[in-house]
């Protein structure tokens, strides 16, 4: 998905959610990809902990950006859901936040493998290197704090955007290992979307 489409989709989703609650539309801030700093086009040797793997596959600049962006996008989901669990105490947010944390780790493996610059350095909850994602986080927290129903709407919006981004990435020329990770993330996001949709409609 192109960066400006992220802005359009998020604005529409957020506006619909807010209108349904308060009759007032709100915009959520732009979604854009944060550029990745590549330390080399070829993979590095396996890490001592076994999470890395030697690879000779080259990454395009666009795919490197996708990987780096997805690392923080998964962090966004984890941090929002962690906040909403603490706010409302709904176990679903805790369980899905744990899943998002595992998604972050899978993307981190790719970042290590391909020698990319990890945007998640200190991993402070609610803080993002990508300032567009920072604005989205702030907007989602504000919306999700209004009611439990709005919190579930936030979950739906985040998962729909994750799915759109992952499908867009998989439609491009994707190295096999990256494709496997993104497919796993996509299946997880589809399960999360189904869970939030059920909660919203019950």
C-alpha positions as CSV (number, residue, x, y, z in Angstrom):
1,X,0.0,0.0,0.0
2,X,1.4,3.4,-0.9
3,X,2.0,5.8,2.0
4,X,-0.7,8.3,1.0
5,X,-3.3,5.5,0.7
6,X,-2.5,4.8,4.4
7,X,-3.6,8.3,5.2
8,X,-6.8,7.9,3.3
9,X,-7.8,4.5,4.7
10,X,-7.0,5.5,8.3
11,X,-8.8,8.7,8.0
12,X,-11.9,7.0,6.7
13,X,-11.8,4.2,9.3
14,X,-11.3,6.6,12.2
15,X,-13.9,9.0,11.0
16,X,-16.5,6.2,10.7
17,X,-15.7,4.9,14.2
18,X,-15.9,8.3,15.8
19,X,-19.1,9.3,14.0
20,X,-20.8,6.1,15.2
21,X,-20.0,7.1,18.8
22,X,-20.2,10.9,19.0
23,X,-21.4,12.1,15.6
24,X,-18.1,13.9,15.1
25,X,-15.5,12.9,12.4
26,X,-11.8,13.0,13.3
27,X,-8.7,12.5,11.2
28,X,-6.0,10.2,12.3
29,X,-2.7,11.4,10.7
30,X,-0.7,10.2,7.8
31,X,0.6,6.7,7.4
32,X,4.0,6.7,5.7
33,X,6.9,4.4,5.5
34,X,10.0,5.2,7.4
35,X,13.1,4.8,5.3
36,X,15.5,2.0,6.1
37,X,19.2,2.4,6.4
38,X,20.8,-0.6,4.7
39,X,24.1,-1.8,6.1
40,X,24.6,-4.0,3.1
41,X,22.6,-5.8,0.4
42,X,23.7,-9.3,1.4
43,X,22.8,-11.1,4.5
44,X,24.9,-11.6,7.6
45,X,26.1,-14.8,9.2
46,X,23.8,-16.5,11.7
47,X,23.6,-15.0,15.2
48,X,24.9,-16.9,18.2
49,X,21.4,-17.4,19.5
50,X,20.4,-19.1,16.2
51,X,17.7,-16.6,15.2
52,X,19.7,-15.3,12.3
53,X,20.5,-17.2,9.1
54,X,23.1,-16.8,6.4
55,X,21.5,-15.7,3.1
56,X,22.8,-14.4,-0.2
57,X,19.5,-13.0,-1.3
58,X,19.5,-9.2,-2.0
59,X,16.7,-6.9,-0.9
60,X,15.3,-4.1,-2.9
61,X,15.2,-0.7,-1.2
62,X,11.4,-0.9,-1.2
63,X,11.4,-4.3,0.5
64,X,13.9,-3.2,3.1
65,X,11.6,-0.3,3.9
66,X,8.6,-2.7,4.2
67,X,10.5,-4.8,6.7
68,X,11.6,-1.8,8.8
69,X,8.1,-0.3,8.7
70,X,6.4,-3.5,9.6
71,X,8.6,-3.8,12.7
72,X,7.2,-0.6,14.1
73,X,3.7,-1.3,12.8
74,X,3.6,-4.5,14.8
75,X,4.9,-2.5,17.8
76,X,2.1,0.0,17.3
77,X,-0.5,-2.8,17.5
78,X,1.2,-4.3,20.6
79,X,1.5,-1.0,22.4
80,X,-2.1,0.1,21.7
81,X,-3.5,-3.3,22.8
82,X,-1.4,-3.3,26.0
83,X,-2.7,0.2,26.8
84,X,-6.3,-0.8,26.1
85,X,-6.0,-3.9,28.3
86,X,-4.8,-1.8,31.2
87,X,-7.6,0.7,30.5
88,X,-10.5,-1.8,30.2
89,X,-9.2,-5.1,31.5
90,X,-10.5,-7.1,28.5
91,X,-8.4,-10.2,28.3
92,X,-8.6,-10.2,24.5
93,X,-6.4,-7.2,24.3
94,X,-3.8,-8.9,26.5
95,X,-3.8,-12.1,24.5
96,X,-3.5,-10.3,21.1
97,X,-0.8,-7.9,22.5
98,X,1.3,-11.0,23.3
99,X,0.8,-12.3,19.8
100,X,1.9,-8.9,18.4
101,X,5.0,-9.1,20.5
102,X,5.8,-12.4,18.8
103,X,5.2,-10.8,15.4
104,X,7.7,-8.1,16.3
105,X,10.3,-10.7,17.1
106,X,9.8,-12.4,13.7
107,X,10.4,-9.2,11.9
108,X,13.4,-8.5,14.1
109,X,14.9,-11.7,12.8
110,X,14.6,-10.4,9.2
111,X,16.2,-7.1,10.2
112,X,19.1,-8.9,11.8
113,X,19.5,-11.3,8.8
114,X,19.6,-8.5,6.2
115,X,21.6,-6.0,8.2
116,X,18.9,-3.4,8.4
117,X,18.7,-0.6,11.0
118,X,16.2,-1.6,13.7
119,X,13.8,1.3,14.4
120,X,13.0,-0.3,17.8
121,X,16.0,0.4,19.9
122,X,14.9,1.1,23.4
123,X,11.4,-0.3,22.9
124,X,9.6,2.2,25.1
125,X,5.9,1.6,25.0
126,X,4.1,4.3,22.9
127,X,7.2,5.8,21.4
128,X,8.1,5.4,17.7
129,X,10.9,6.5,15.5
130,X,8.4,7.0,12.6
131,X,6.5,10.1,13.5
132,X,3.5,9.2,11.4
133,X,3.1,6.0,13.4
134,X,3.6,8.1,16.5
135,X,0.6,10.3,15.4
136,X,-1.5,7.2,14.7
137,X,-0.7,5.7,18.1
138,X,-1.8,8.9,19.9
139,X,-5.0,9.0,17.8
140,X,-5.8,5.3,18.5
141,X,-5.2,5.7,22.2
142,X,-7.5,8.7,22.3
143,X,-10.3,6.9,20.5
144,X,-9.9,3.6,22.4
145,X,-10.1,5.5,25.7
146,X,-13.7,6.6,25.1
147,X,-15.4,3.3,25.6
148,X,-14.8,-0.4,25.4
149,X,-16.8,-0.5,22.1
150,X,-14.5,2.2,20.6
151,X,-11.5,0.2,21.9
152,X,-12.8,-2.8,19.8
153,X,-13.2,-0.5,16.8
154,X,-9.6,0.5,17.2
155,X,-8.6,-3.2,17.1
156,X,-10.6,-3.7,13.9
157,X,-9.0,-0.6,12.3
158,X,-5.4,-1.6,13.2
159,X,-5.8,-5.2,11.9
160,X,-7.5,-4.0,8.7
161,X,-4.5,-1.7,8.0
162,X,-2.0,-4.5,8.9
163,X,-3.7,-6.8,6.5
164,X,-3.7,-4.3,3.7
165,X,0.0,-3.5,4.2
166,X,1.0,-7.2,4.3
167,X,-1.0,-8.0,1.2
168,X,0.7,-5.1,-0.6
169,X,4.1,-6.3,0.5
170,X,3.4,-9.9,-0.6
171,X,2.2,-8.7,-4.0
172,X,5.8,-7.5,-4.7
173,X,8.8,-9.6,-5.5
174,X,9.5,-11.0,-2.0
175,X,12.4,-13.2,-0.9
176,X,11.2,-16.6,0.3
177,X,12.1,-16.1,3.9
178,X,10.5,-12.6,4.0
179,X,7.4,-14.0,2.3
180,X,7.1,-16.8,4.9
181,X,7.2,-14.3,7.8
182,X,4.8,-11.9,6.1
183,X,2.4,-14.8,5.4
184,X,2.5,-15.8,9.1
185,X,1.8,-12.2,10.1
186,X,-1.1,-12.0,7.7
187,X,-2.7,-15.1,9.1
188,X,-2.3,-13.7,12.6
189,X,-3.8,-10.4,11.7
190,X,-6.8,-12.1,10.0
191,X,-7.4,-14.1,13.2
192,X,-7.1,-10.9,15.3
193,X,-9.5,-9.0,13.0
194,X,-12.1,-11.9,13.3
195,X,-11.8,-11.7,17.1
196,X,-12.3,-8.0,17.3
197,X,-15.2,-8.1,14.9
198,X,-16.9,-10.7,17.0
199,X,-16.4,-8.7,20.1
200,X,-17.8,-5.5,18.4
201,X,-20.9,-7.3,17.1
202,X,-21.9,-9.3,20.1
